[in-house]
């Protein structure tokens, strides 16, 4: 196995444990323990943890090693959605206004990749989470704004949401909401696209509030 592939596999294995709360929020992460569990040396574990730190799933504490980050509080969650509500309805509306043949093809193709997860594990949700991220980032791209796209990437919202929503079941609801947004964009109806995105974000936030202490 190539070293790069090994780190990728270790990264996904540790991320799954964090997302499924097998390593609970706020827990100490043992590099040596994970290395033994995964049957690898500590080196790919350290490299994987460095990646996870950039995704805000772990934090490195001086002289103490790594710890998983806490779940978002209601205030932090509200702040995240406040930001998203400022930029994403605009992105959906502008994507609708600017839509061309290439954008239509890309958006239609992305919708075709979406399937509702069949269980509550991160392994089942990983493909849907990836679609969720691509869908929202694609609308920012179709709106012509790299600044908005990059700002969304830095929030790592899709990881926080799927880690937060421990009792999931949100796939079919989110997919239906994505389809309403996409239908409005494909119809080049900017007002309807903005409204559909706003409704999607408000419903997503409400679902998460039910799970957040």
Secondary structure, 3 states (H helix, E strand, C coil): CCHHHHHHHHHHHHHHHHHCCCCCCCCEECHHHHHHHHCCCHHHHHHHHHHHHHCCCEEEECCCEEEECCCCCHHHHHHHHHHHHHHHHHHHHHHHHHCCHHHHHHHHHHHHCCCCCCCCCHHHHHHHHHHHHHHHHHHHHHCCCHHHHHHHHHHCHHHHHHHHCCCCCCHHHHHHHHHHHHHHHHCCCHHHHHHHHHHHHHHHHHHHHCCCC
